[in-house]
Amino acid sequence: MNYTFLGNDLVSWSIAVAVTLVALGLVYSGKRLLLLHLGKIASRTQTHLDDVALSVLSSTAPAFMWAVALYAGAQTLVLPARGALVISNGIIVAILLQVALWGDLGVKQWLTHYRNQRHGEDPASTTSTAALGFVVRATIWLVLALMILDNFGVNITTLVASLGIGGIAVALALQNVLGDLFSSLSIVLDKPFVIGDFIIVDGVAGTVEYVGLKTTRLRSLDGEQIVFSNSGLLKSRIHNYKRMQTRRIAFTIGVTYQTTAQQLQALPGMLREAVEHQENASFDRAHFKSFGPSSLDFEVVYIVGSADYAVYMDIQQAINLALFTRFAREAIEFAYPTQTVHYVAVAPPGTPAAHPDPAPA
């Protein structure tokens, strides 16, 4: 007796079941082979991208693989137009959902790796990257919802337009907050500074203590906390002293006008010798620079091979002590502000003018 179900006999259903099982086996086998291949690649490389791909692929939902196998089996059946449309829409929804799950997991995996990598040197990046991850994941699921609705014949043009108008209204209302948010993401991704860097912004100096979604906070040398908005901070010139590799030092020293010409000629050599005797200091130049109001000025330039301020101060102190000892030995005097006042004697009013003595006869 020939039984039929939904317009297909037992033979057709048997073929459909067989095709479904074969397709399911192929999908599972393909997934396993890909995982083995990616696992071998991931074990040989240092990049994290293949690890993310391996994690994303291994998370493929069994429901999705069954949906693919069932769709393959359904292609062998003769189905009414409505049934074929439901199956076609179903497989599209399954693919979209799986792609969205892959994207969502990939974003989470990448952000987790980024935070773990940067946590030691930039712990505040956790907050900003969490906000970035939320925005990206929300965008993925929003696009998914719109594509599913469009697939089922829903006119999403009006919905997209409404979302656009609503987004503009929200953006206008929260433009300052959004500006600080995107500035925070710019700080995290571009990294003009990180937690612990000593920076100067518009003449305000301090150590970066916190980078948040809206504000960045510095701890000044006097101990108080200084708060900048992220957008305002990025509009300013930032001097990051933590990233200095060397320091160029220029200082001026003055000697008195009683210094002899021979001593003046010998002074550049003395200055050079005082600098070159210091470790981690490279002499650049020393010149008789100018005639000052009360001193003869010499300018000295040298390079400190370290960004550490304490190292620079130790070198400068050693140079000053060496010059003080050398000048004392060479009888060269350091200049200090002086003034010479000339007095002119003026006769009181009514005093007869003095006449010169007559010449002798």
C-alpha positions in Angstrom: 0.0 0.0 0.0 1.4 3.4 -1.0 1.3 5.8 1.9 1.9 9.5 1.4 2.6 12.3 3.8 2.6 16.0 2.8 2.6 14.9 -0.8 5.6 12.6 -0.6 5.6 8.8 -0.4 7.7 6.6 2.0 10.5 6.3 -0.5 10.9 10.0 -0.8 10.8 10.4 3.0 13.4 7.7 3.3 15.7 9.4 0.8 15.2 12.7 2.7 16.1 11.1 6.0 19.2 9.5 4.4 20.3 12.8 2.9 19.8 14.5 6.2 21.9 12.0 8.1 24.7 12.1 5.5 24.6 15.9 5.5 24.7 15.9 9.3 27.7 13.6 9.2 29.5 15.8 6.7 28.9 18.9 8.7 30.2 17.4 11.9 33.2 15.9 10.1 33.9 19.2 8.4 33.8 21.0 11.7 36.1 18.5 13.3 38.6 18.6 10.5 38.6 22.4 10.6 39.1 22.4 14.3 42.1 20.0 14.0 43.7 22.1 11.3 43.2 25.4 13.1 44.5 23.8 16.4 47.7 22.8 14.7 48.1 26.4 13.2 47.3 28.0 16.6 49.9 25.9 18.4 52.7 27.1 16.0 51.9 30.8 15.9 52.0 33.7 18.5 49.1 35.7 17.1 45.8 35.5 19.0 43.6 35.7 15.9 43.8 32.0 15.1 42.9 31.2 18.8 39.8 33.4 18.4 38.9 31.7 15.2 39.3 28.3 16.9 37.1 29.3 19.8 34.5 30.8 17.5 34.3 27.7 15.3 34.2 25.3 18.2 31.1 27.2 19.5 29.1 26.3 16.4 25.6 25.3 17.8 24.4 21.8 17.1 21.0 23.3 16.3 22.6 25.1 13.4 24.2 21.9 12.0 20.9 20.1 12.3 19.2 22.9 10.5 21.6 22.7 7.7 21.2 18.9 7.5 17.4 19.2 7.5 17.5 21.8 4.8 19.6 19.5 2.6 17.2 16.6 3.2 14.2 18.8 2.5 15.5 19.6 -1.0 14.7 16.0 -2.0 11.0 16.4 -1.2 8.3 17.9 -3.2 6.7 20.5 -0.9 4.0 23.1 -1.4 5.1 26.7 -2.0 4.2 27.8 1.5 6.2 24.9 3.1 9.2 25.5 0.8 9.1 29.2 1.8 9.0 28.4 5.5 12.0 26.0 5.2 13.9 28.6 3.1 13.2 31.4 5.6 14.1 29.0 8.5 17.5 28.1 7.1 18.3 31.8 6.4 17.3 32.7 10.0 19.5 29.8 11.3 22.5 31.1 9.3 22.0 34.7 10.5 21.7 33.6 14.1 24.8 31.5 13.9 26.8 34.3 12.2 25.6 36.7 14.9 26.7 34.2 17.6 30.1 33.8 16.0 30.5 37.6 15.8 29.3 38.2 19.4 31.7 35.5 20.7 34.6 36.8 18.5 34.2 40.3 19.9 34.1 39.0 23.5 37.2 36.8 23.0 39.2 39.7 21.4 38.2 42.2 24.1 39.0 39.7 26.9 42.4 39.0 25.3 43.0 42.8 24.9 42.1 43.5 28.5 44.3 40.7 29.9 47.2 41.9 27.8 46.8 45.6 28.8 45.7 45.1 32.4 49.1 45.4 34.0 50.0 48.7 32.3 46.6 50.2 31.6 43.9 48.8 33.9 41.5 51.6 33.0 41.2 50.2 29.5 38.8 47.6 30.9 36.0 50.2 31.2 36.5 51.7 27.8 36.8 48.4 26.0 33.7 47.1 27.7 31.8 50.1 26.3 33.3 49.5 22.9 32.3 45.8 23.1 28.8 46.7 24.1 28.4 49.0 21.1 29.8 46.5 18.6 27.7 43.6 20.0 24.5 45.7 20.1 25.2 46.7 16.5 25.6 43.0 15.5 22.3 42.0 17.0 20.4 45.0 15.7 21.6 44.3 12.2 20.5 40.6 12.7 17.0 41.6 13.8 16.6 43.9 10.9 17.8 41.2 8.4 15.4 38.6 9.9 12.5 41.0 9.7 13.4 41.9 6.1 13.6 38.2 5.3 10.1 37.6 6.5 8.7 40.4 4.3 8.5 43.1 6.9 9.1 46.6 5.4 11.9 47.8 7.6 12.4 51.1 5.7 10.1 53.0 8.1 11.7 51.3 11.1 15.2 52.2 9.9 14.2 55.8 9.3 12.6 55.9 12.8 15.8 54.5 14.4 17.8 57.0 12.5 15.7 60.0 13.6 15.7 58.6 17.2 19.5 58.1 17.0 20.0 61.7 15.9 17.8 63.0 18.7 19.7 61.0 21.3 23.0 62.0 19.8 22.1 65.7 20.0 20.9 65.3 23.6 24.0 63.4 24.7 26.6 64.9 22.4 28.9 65.9 25.2 28.7 62.5 26.8 29.1 60.7 23.4 32.1 63.0 22.6 33.8 62.0 25.9 32.9 58.3 25.2 34.5 58.3 21.8 37.5 60.3 23.1 37.9 57.6 25.8 37.9 54.9 23.0 40.5 57.0 21.1 42.7 57.2 24.2 42.5 53.4 24.7 43.1 52.5 21.1 45.6 55.2 20.1 47.3 55.3 23.6 48.8 58.8 23.8 49.3 57.9 27.4 48.5 55.1 29.8 48.1 54.7 33.6 51.2 55.8 35.4 52.5 58.2 32.7 53.6 61.7 33.9 52.1 64.2 31.5 51.7 68.0 31.3 48.4 69.3 29.8 48.0 73.1 29.4 50.7 73.7 32.0 49.1 71.3 34.5 51.4 68.4 35.4 50.5 65.1 37.0 50.6 61.4 36.9 47.7 59.6 35.0 45.6 57.9 37.7 42.4 56.8 35.9 41.0 56.9 32.4 37.2 56.5 32.4 34.3 56.8 29.9 33.9 60.5 30.5 36.9 61.8 32.4 40.6 61.3 32.9 42.1 62.0 36.3 45.7 63.1 37.1 47.4 63.2 40.5 49.4 66.4 40.7 52.8 66.9 42.3 51.1 68.7 45.2 48.8 65.7 45.8 45.4 66.9 44.6 43.4 65.2 41.9 42.9 67.0 38.6 39.9 65.9 36.4 39.8 66.5 32.7 37.0 65.6 30.3 38.3 63.2 27.7 37.3 65.3 24.7 38.8 68.5 26.3 42.0 66.5 27.1 42.5 65.4 23.5 42.0 68.9 22.2 45.1 70.0 24.2 48.8 69.5 23.7 49.9 66.6 25.8 53.6 66.4 26.9 54.3 62.7 27.9 57.5 62.7 29.9 57.2 59.0 30.7 58.1 58.2 27.1 61.3 60.3 27.1 64.4 58.4 26.1 67.0 61.1 26.7 67.0 64.6 28.1 68.7 67.6 26.5 69.9 69.9 29.2 71.0 73.6 28.6 72.2 75.7 31.5 74.0 79.1 31.7 76.8 80.1 34.0 78.2 83.6 34.5 81.6 84.9 35.6 82.6 88.4 36.6 83.9 91.1 34.2 87.2 91.0 36.1 87.9 87.6 34.4 91.0 87.8 32.2 91.0 87.0 28.5 93.1 83.9 29.1 90.6 82.6 31.6 87.7 83.2 29.3 89.5 81.3 26.5 90.0 78.4 28.9 86.5 78.3 30.3 84.8 76.2 27.4 87.4 73.5 28.0 86.8 73.5 31.7 83.0 73.2 31.1 83.5 70.4 28.7 85.8 68.5 31.1 83.2 68.9 33.9 80.5 67.3 31.7 82.5 64.5 30.2 83.6 63.2 33.6 80.0 62.3 34.4 78.6 58.9 33.5 75.5 58.8 31.4 76.1 62.4 30.1 77.2 63.3 26.6 78.8 66.7 26.0 77.3 68.7 23.1 78.7 72.3 23.3 79.9 75.1 25.5 80.1 78.7 24.2 80.7 82.3 25.4 77.1 83.3 24.9 76.7 87.0 25.8 77.7 90.0 27.8 75.2 90.2 30.6 74.4 93.3 32.8 76.7 92.0 35.5 78.3 88.8 34.1 80.0 87.2 31.2 77.6 84.4 30.3 78.5 80.9 29.0 76.0 78.4 27.8 76.5 74.6 28.2 74.5 71.9 26.5 74.7 68.2 27.2 72.5 65.1 26.8 71.5 62.8 29.6 71.1 59.2 28.4 68.1 58.5 30.7 64.6 59.9 31.2 64.8 59.7 34.9 64.7 63.1 36.5 66.7 62.0 39.5 69.5 60.9 37.3 69.6 64.3 35.6 69.7 66.1 38.9 72.5 63.9 40.2 74.5 64.7 37.0 73.8 68.4 37.2 74.8 68.5 40.9 78.1 66.7 40.1 78.8 69.2 37.3 78.1 72.2 39.6 80.4 70.9 42.4 83.2 70.2 39.9 82.9 73.7 38.4 82.8 75.3 41.9 86.1 73.4 42.8 87.8 74.2 39.5 86.9 77.9 39.5 88.2 78.3 43.0 91.5 76.7 41.9 91.8 78.9 38.8 90.8 82.1 40.7 87.7 82.6 38.5 84.8 84.3 40.3 81.1 83.5 39.7 79.1 86.5 38.9 76.2 87.8 40.9 73.9 90.8 40.3 75.8 94.0 41.1 75.5 97.7 40.4 78.0 100.5 40.4 76.8 103.9 41.5 78.7 107.0 40.5 78.3 110.1 42.8 78.9 113.6 41.4 79.4 116.3 43.9 77.1 119.3 43.3 77.7 122.7 45.0 74.8 124.2 47.0 73.0 127.2 45.6 74.7 130.6 46.3 78.1 129.0 46.8 80.8 131.1 44.9 82.5 129.2 42.2 86.0 128.2 42.9 88.7 130.2 41.0 91.9 128.6 40.0 95.0 129.8 41.6 96.9 132.4 39.6 99.9 131.2 37.8 103.2 131.9 39.4 105.1 134.9 38.1 
